[in-house]
Amino acid sequence: MSRMRAVDAIVRILEKEGATQAFGVPGAAINPLYSAMKEHGGIRHVLARHVEGASHMAEGFTRAKSGNIGVCIGTSGPGGTDMITGLYSASADSIPILCITGQATRPMLNKEEFQGVDIASIAKPVTKMAVTVLEPAQIPGTFAEAFRRMRSGRRGPVLIDLPFDVQVAEIDFDIDTYEPLPVCEPRMTALQANRILDMLDESEHPILLAGGGVIGADASDDLIALAEYLGVPVISTLMGWGSIPDDHRLAQGMAGIQTSQRYANATMMDSDLVIGIGNRWAARHCGNLETYRKGRKFVHVDIEPSQIGRVFPPDFWSVSDAKAALVELLRAAKERYGAELTRYNQWVDECNGRKSTMLRKTHFDNVPLKPQRVYEEMCRAFGPETRYVTTIGLSQIAAAQMLHVFKPRHWVNAGQAGPLGWTIPAAIGASVADPDTPVVALSGDYDFQFLIEELAVAAHFNIPYVHVVVNNAYLGLIRQSQRAFDMDYQVQLSFENINAPETGGYGVDHVGVVEALGCKAIRVHNPDELAAALAEAPKIAKEYRVPVVVEAILERVTNISMGAAIDNVNEFEEVAENPAEDAPCAIGLAK
């Protein structure tokens, strides 16, 4: 075996495991690892402006492309604590990222050393594994186990904390004999598949519910193959969006109390069997459980045993990888039926009737802009190859109601954690992962301001993408929820900017800030300007190789459709009485 520093072994392991893209911020306690990366030359690195930003870049990198594991690197103390939000976001959505931190030397642990904090204990609740390595010889095994855990079962993040003296210690290591540990996944059995088909045979209005596990398992093609063979409609969760193209005849949108379509909720209410694959019955999907469950049976297929029965007891369940389950269900269906089913054709026709009529109005000519018109123009401007990136807020909810997604991993969203500031760094990570796919990010003004400094990273490293900012100078989702308390308190972001009177009382001069950070920006006030700006932005991004921000100035107050139960979503705005005129870009109207 060769004799080398532990950090030199680490970079070789990262290369062999295929984790060759890092995002981070160096510091004294992690400099040995950076020295090994510099000498090795095989680990690409993007220098973030904030370590939380680096963690979200790693998330975006993982989420955008199958097989990716983004690496986030930071120093001791705040370098590690800054990663916690990214670890939480990744854990919540079953996203593997590897976070590596520097640490004080072993003799100084538990002695209140400068920037010496027990980051492993802090990170444990939001990781699959968090460990401070105390013996240099344990480095190879620790990293091998980290990669195995990130890839096994319900995917998720890992944190490895490296004391300075462990990093520089010499160990015996041979990369040629290092092998990634095998990954074993639970698989649906033939008996379980046939029990599910027995339930299908008793059903008149079945649906397949596609969760994020379908995308995580790279099983979108398998989902479509099963849906087409059975002739059964598919409803997606927020994290499963893109597992079937929105314009597929069996795609029936998203059900839920926020990120949902009217037609999808109506179809869910009319169903009698829900076969959930890789989903977790999230609160924003189910809403009131009595309403959601009444009158229908449920099958739950998930790779994580502890998810079964966590929200409610299903009528039947299987602990299985989503891809393995879909493959086994299709095999069993072909064996049982011998040909594609046609018995649900009328049910599918009924669903598609709703898909073309139960729509929300998007075509408004108001100035300032209504947000619905922004999403209509985005549908016109950006084609089916577009990858959308967003996090939380009224912008995310309305976008999920009105945009269209046609491919897996083309809706990149922090679904459960929803941290403000996530969008810019995640869009950078997604763009690095797949530079040939156009990225369009979407933020409200507050999300945009949270980690706005990361735009300088994209300018620095020439990472172009388009970022649409819908600016109402409000914490809009919180304002809307404050209606229940009859208040509008500490949620307004508007002020008279003495340095930028052209902002008209909307406060921060986003165009000025964006340009100061080395990017390009366009501010628009009316629908005609918006359409032109959205068409021009990708061209500018391509020319200058930097992000281009399109800031749409919205009316101050718009309430977006939501409610407490899927049969009682409050439509605050007009619905589409004449779909062709009121919702001209609705996917159900496409021929």
Residue pairs with C-beta under 8 A, 6 or more apart in sequence:
1 172
1 173
1 174
2 172
2 173
2 174
3 170
3 171
3 172
4 170
4 171
4 173
5 32
5 36
5 167
5 168
5 169
5 170
5 171
6 136
6 139
6 162
6 166
6 167
6 168
6 169
6 170
6 171
7 32
7 33
7 35
7 36
7 162
7 167
7 168
8 36
8 39
8 40
8 173
9 139
9 140
9 171
9 173
9 175
10 33
10 36
10 100
10 139
10 143
11 33
11 36
11 37
11 40
11 42
11 43
12 40
12 173
12 175
12 178
13 140
13 143
13 144
13 175
13 178
14 20
14 22
14 43
14 71
14 143
15 40
15 42
15 43
16 175
16 178
16 180
17 69
17 143
17 147
17 180
18 67
18 69
19 69
19 70
19 71
19 98
19 147
20 42
20 43
20 44
21 43
21 44
21 45
21 46
21 61
21 68
21 70
21 71
21 432
21 433
22 37
22 43
22 44
22 45
22 46
22 58
22 70
22 71
22 72
22 73
23 45
23 46
23 48
23 53
23 54
23 55
23 57
23 58
23 61
23 70
23 71
23 72
23 73
23 425
23 429
24 30
24 45
24 46
24 47
24 48
24 51
24 54
24 71
24 72
24 73
24 74
25 47
25 48
25 49
25 50
25 51
25 54
25 73
25 74
25 75
25 79
26 34
26 47
26 73
26 75
27 74
27 75
27 76
27 79
27 102
28 75
28 102
29 75
29 76
29 77
29 79
29 101
29 102
29 103
29 104
29 115
29 164
30 73
30 74
30 75
30 76
30 79
30 100
30 101
30 102
30 162
30 167
31 102
32 102
32 164
32 167
32 168
33 73
33 100
33 102
33 162
33 167
34 73
37 43
37 45
43 71
45 73
46 54
46 57
46 428
46 432
46 457
46 461
46 463
47 457
47 460
47 461
48 54
48 57
48 425
48 454
48 457
49 453
49 454
49 456
49 457
50 82
50 451
50 453
50 454
51 72
51 74
51 78
51 79
51 82
51 83
52 82
52 83
52 85
52 86
52 421
52 425
52 451
53 421
53 424
53 425
53 451
53 453
53 454
53 457
54 72
54 73
54 74
54 83
54 86
54 425
55 72
55 82
55 83
55 85
55 86
55 87
55 89
55 90
55 97
55 99
55 425
56 85
56 86
56 89
56 419
56 421
56 422
56 425
56 426
56 429
56 451
57 70
57 72
57 425
57 426
57 428
57 429
57 432
57 454
57 457
58 70
58 71
58 72
58 86
58 90
58 97
58 98
58 99
58 429
59 70
59 86
59 89
59 90
59 95
59 97
59 414
59 422
59 426
59 429
60 70
60 389
60 412
60 425
60 426
60 427
60 428
60 429
60 430
60 431
60 432
60 433
61 68
61 70
61 429
61 430
61 432
61 433
62 68
62 69
62 70
62 90
62 95
62 96
62 97
62 429
62 433
63 93
63 95
63 409
63 412
63 426
63 429
63 430
64 387
64 409
64 412
64 429
64 430
64 433
64 434
64 437
65 409
65 433
65 434
66 218
66 409
68 433
69 96
69 97
69 98
69 147
69 150
70 97
70 98
70 429
70 433
71 97
71 98
71 99
71 100
72 83
72 86
72 97
72 98
72 99
72 100
73 99
73 100
73 101
74 80
74 82
74 83
74 99
74 100
74 101
74 102
75 101
75 102
75 115
76 101
76 102
76 103
76 104
76 115
76 116
76 117
76 119
77 114
77 115
77 116
77 117
78 115
79 101
79 102
79 115
80 99
80 101
80 117
80 119
80 122
80 123
80 159
80 161
81 117
81 119
81 122
83 99
83 101
83 123
83 159
84 122
84 123
84 126
85 417
85 419
86 97
86 99
86 157
87 97
87 99
87 123
87 126
87 127
87 157
87 159
88 126
88 417
88 419
89 95
89 414
89 416
89 417
89 419
89 422
90 96
90 97
90 156
90 157
91 126
91 127
91 128
91 156
91 157
92 414
92 415
92 416
92 417
93 212
93 239
93 414
93 415
93 416
93 417
94 154
94 155
94 156
94 212
94 213
94 216
95 155
95 156
95 157
96 150
96 151
96 155
96 156
96 157
96 158
97 150
97 157
97 158
98 146
98 147
98 150
98 157
98 158
98 160
99 123
99 127
99 157
99 158
99 159
99 160
100 159
100 160
100 161
100 162
101 119
101 159
101 160
101 161
101 162
102 161
102 162
102 163
102 164
102 167
103 109
103 116
103 119
103 132
103 161
103 162
103 163
103 164
103 166
104 113
104 114
104 115
104 116
104 163
104 164
105 113
105 163
105 164
105 165
106 134
106 163
106 165
106 166
107 165
108 116
109 116
109 132
109 163
110 118
118 132
119 130
119 132
119 159
119 161
120 130
120 131
120 132
120 159
120 161
121 130
123 130
123 159
124 130
126 157
127 156
127 157
127 158
127 159
128 149
128 150
128 156
128 157
128 158
129 145
129 146
129 149
129 158
129 159
130 158
130 159
130 160
130 161
131 142
131 159
131 160
131 161
132 161
132 162
132 163
133 139
133 142
133 160
133 161
133 162
133 163
133 166
134 163
134 166
135 166
136 166
136 169
136 170
136 171
137 171
137 172
139 166
139 171
139 173
140 171
140 173
140 178
142 160
143 160
144 178
144 180
144 181
145 181
146 158
146 160
147 180
147 181
148 180
148 181
148 182
148 183
149 156
149 158
150 156
150 157
150 158
151 183
152 183
152 184
152 185
153 185
153 186
153 303
153 304
154 302
154 303
154 304
154 307
155 216
185 303
185 320
185 321
185 324
186 303
186 319
186 320
186 321
186 324
187 320
187 321
187 324
187 325
187 328
188 301
188 318
188 320
188 324
188 325
188 328
188 329
189 318
189 328
190 328
190 331
190 332
192 316
192 318
192 320
192 328
193 325
193 328
193 329
193 331
193 332
194 332
194 336
195 316
196 275
196 299
196 316
196 318
196 329
197 329
197 332
197 333
197 336
199 273
199 297
199 299
199 315
199 316
200 206
200 230
200 232
200 273
200 275
202 273
203 272
203 273
203 297
204 272
204 347
205 270
205 271
205 272
205 273
205 344
205 347
206 230
206 232
206 233
206 271
206 272
206 273
206 274
206 275
206 344
206 347
207 232
207 233
207 234
207 235
207 252
207 267
207 268
207 271
207 273
207 274
207 275
208 223
208 226
208 227
208 230
208 232
208 233
208 234
208 235
208 275
208 277
209 234
209 235
209 236
209 237
209 240
209 274
209 275
209 276
209 277
209 279
210 223
210 234
210 235
210 236
210 237
210 240
210 243
210 244
210 277
210 278
210 279
211 236
211 237
211 239
211 240
211 276
211 277
211 278
211 279
211 280
211 302
211 322
212 237
212 239
212 240
212 278
212 279
212 415
213 219
213 240
213 277
213 278
213 279
213 302
213 303
213 322
214 220
214 223
214 240
214 243
214 277
214 278
214 322
214 326
214 408
215 239
215 240
215 242
215 243
215 278
215 408
215 409
216 278
216 322
217 278
217 303
217 321
217 322
217 323
217 324
218 323
218 408
219 243
219 277
219 278
219 322
219 323
219 326
220 242
220 243
220 244
220 407
220 408
222 323
222 326
222 327
222 330
223 234
223 243
223 244
223 277
223 326
224 244
224 248
224 250
225 326
225 330
226 326
226 329
226 330
226 333
227 233
227 234
227 244
227 250
228 250
228 340
229 330
229 333
229 334
229 337
229 340
229 341
230 333
230 340
230 341
230 344
231 250
231 340
231 341
231 342
231 343
231 344
231 345
231 348
232 250
232 275
232 341
232 344
232 348
233 250
233 251
233 252
233 267
233 344
233 347
233 348
233 351
234 243
234 244
234 248
234 250
234 251
234 252
235 252
235 253
235 254
235 255
235 264
235 267
235 268
236 242
236 243
236 244
236 251
236 253
236 254
237 254
237 256
237 279
237 282
237 285
238 254
238 256
238 259
238 282
238 284
238 285
238 400
238 413
238 415
239 279
239 413
239 415
240 278
240 279
241 254
241 400
241 405
241 411
241 413
242 405
242 406
242 407
242 408
242 409
242 410
242 411
243 408
244 250
244 251
245 251
245 384
245 405
245 406
245 407
246 253
246 404
246 405
246 406
246 587
247 404
247 406
247 587
247 590
249 348
249 352
250 348
252 263
252 264
252 267
252 351
252 355
253 260
253 261
253 263
253 264
253 267
253 355
254 260
254 261
254 264
254 285
254 400
255 264
255 265
255 267
255 268
255 285
255 566
256 264
256 265
256 284
256 285
256 286
256 287
256 566
257 284
257 285
257 286
257 287
257 562
257 563
257 564
257 565
257 566
257 569
258 284
258 397
258 400
258 560
258 561
258 562
259 284
259 396
259 397
259 400
259 401
260 400
260 401
260 566
260 569
261 355
261 358
261 359
261 360
261 401
262 354
262 358
262 359
262 360
262 561
262 569
262 571
262 575
263 351
263 354
263 355
263 357
263 358
263 359
263 588
265 566
265 567
265 569
266 354
266 358
267 351
267 354
268 274
268 292
268 566
269 566
269 567
270 350
271 296
272 295
272 296
272 297
273 296
273 297
273 298
273 299
274 296
274 297
274 298
274 299
275 299
275 301
276 298
276 299
276 300
276 301
276 302
276 314
277 301
277 322
277 325
277 326
278 301
278 302
278 303
278 322
279 285
279 300
279 302
280 302
280 307
280 310
280 311
281 300
281 310
281 311
281 312
282 415
282 416
286 292
286 311
286 566
287 563
287 564
287 565
287 566
288 564
288 565
288 566
288 568
289 311
289 312
291 565
291 566
291 567
291 568
292 565
292 566
293 312
297 315
297 316
298 312
298 314
298 315
298 316
299 314
299 315
299 316
299 317
299 318
300 307
300 308
300 314
300 316
300 317
300 318
301 317
301 318
301 319
301 320
301 322
301 325
302 308
302 317
302 319
302 320
303 319
303 320
303 321
303 322
304 319
305 319
308 314
308 317
308 319
309 317
318 325
320 328
352 588
355 587
355 588
356 579
356 586
356 588
356 589
357 579
357 588
358 575
359 575
359 576
359 579
359 582
359 583
359 586
359 588
360 372
360 401
360 402
360 561
360 571
360 573
360 575
360 576
360 583
361 372
361 573
361 574
361 575
361 576
361 577
361 582
361 583
362 372
362 373
362 375
362 376
362 402
362 576
362 582
362 583
362 584
362 585
362 586
363 372
363 373
363 376
363 581
363 582
363 583
363 584
364 370
364 372
364 373
365 373
365 527
366 373
366 555
367 525
367 526
367 527
368 525
368 553
368 554
368 555
368 556
369 524
369 525
369 526
369 527
369 530
369 552
369 553
369 554
369 555
370 554
370 555
370 558
370 573
371 394
371 395
371 398
371 470
371 472
371 552
371 554
371 558
371 560
372 398
372 402
372 558
372 573
373 527
373 530
374 468
374 470
374 530
374 552
374 554
375 398
375 399
375 401
375 402
375 403
376 402
376 583
376 584
376 585
377 527
377 530
377 531
377 534
378 399
378 403
378 440
378 442
378 468
378 534
379 402
379 403
379 404
379 585
380 531
380 534
380 585
381 531
381 534
381 535
382 438
382 440
382 534
384 404
384 406
384 407
385 406
385 407
385 437
385 438
386 410
386 437
386 438
386 439
386 440
387 409
387 410
387 411
387 412
387 430
387 434
387 437
387 438
387 439
387 440
388 399
388 403
388 405
388 410
388 411
388 412
388 413
388 440
388 441
388 442
389 412
389 413
389 423
389 426
389 427
389 430
389 439
389 440
389 441
389 442
390 396
390 399
390 412
390 413
390 423
390 441
390 442
390 443
391 413
391 414
391 418
391 419
391 420
391 421
391 422
391 423
391 426
391 443
391 447
392 414
392 418
392 419
392 420
392 422
392 447
392 477
393 420
393 443
393 444
393 446
393 447
393 476
393 477
394 444
394 476
394 477
394 480
394 558
394 560
395 442
395 443
395 444
395 447
395 470
395 476
396 413
396 418
396 442
397 477
397 560
397 562
398 560
399 442
400 411
400 413
401 560
401 561
404 585
404 587
405 411
410 437
412 426
412 427
412 430
414 422
414 426
420 446
420 447
420 450
421 447
421 449
421 450
421 451
422 447
422 451
423 441
423 442
423 443
423 447
423 448
423 467
424 441
424 443
424 448
424 451
424 452
424 454
424 455
424 458
424 467
425 451
425 454
425 457
426 441
427 439
427 441
427 465
427 467
427 547
428 454
428 457
428 458
428 463
428 465
430 439
431 439
431 458
431 463
431 464
431 465
432 463
435 463
438 465
438 466
438 538
439 465
439 466
440 465
440 466
440 467
440 468
441 465
441 466
441 467
441 468
442 467
442 468
442 470
443 467
443 468
443 469
443 470
444 469
444 470
444 471
444 472
444 476
445 469
445 470
445 471
445 472
445 473
445 474
445 493
445 506
445 508
445 510
446 475
446 493
448 467
448 469
448 510
449 508
452 513
452 514
452 517
453 517
455 514
455 517
455 518
455 519
455 547
455 549
456 517
456 518
457 463
458 464
458 465
458 519
458 546
458 547
459 517
459 518
459 519
459 546
459 547
460 518
462 545
462 546
463 545
463 546
463 547
464 541
464 542
464 544
464 545
464 546
464 547
464 548
465 541
465 547
465 548
466 534
466 537
466 538
466 541
466 547
466 548
466 550
467 547
467 548
467 549
467 550
468 534
468 549
468 550
468 552
469 510
469 549
469 550
469 551
469 552
470 552
470 554
471 506
471 510
471 551
471 552
471 553
471 554
472 554
472 555
472 556
472 557
472 558
473 492
473 493
473 494
473 505
473 506
473 507
473 556
474 491
474 492
474 493
474 494
474 556
474 557
475 491
475 492
475 493
476 491
476 558
476 560
478 491
479 488
479 491
479 492
479 557
480 559
480 560
480 562
482 488
482 489
482 491
483 559
493 506
493 507
493 508
494 505
494 506
494 507
494 556
495 505
495 507
496 505
497 503
497 506
497 507
497 508
497 509
499 509
499 512
500 509
500 512
502 509
503 509
504 553
506 553
510 521
510 523
510 549
510 551
511 521
511 522
511 523
511 549
511 551
514 520
514 521
514 547
514 549
515 521
518 546
519 546
519 547
519 548
519 549
520 540
520 541
520 544
520 546
520 547
520 548
520 549
521 548
521 549
521 550
521 551
522 533
522 536
522 537
522 548
522 549
522 550
522 551
523 551
523 553
524 530
524 533
524 550
524 551
524 552
524 553
525 553
530 550
530 552
533 550
534 550
537 548
537 550
538 548
540 548
541 547
541 548
558 572
558 573
559 570
559 572
559 573
560 572
560 573
561 569
561 570
561 571
561 572
561 573
562 569
562 570
563 569
563 570
574 582
575 582
576 582
576 583
576 586
579 586
579 588
579 589
580 589
583 589
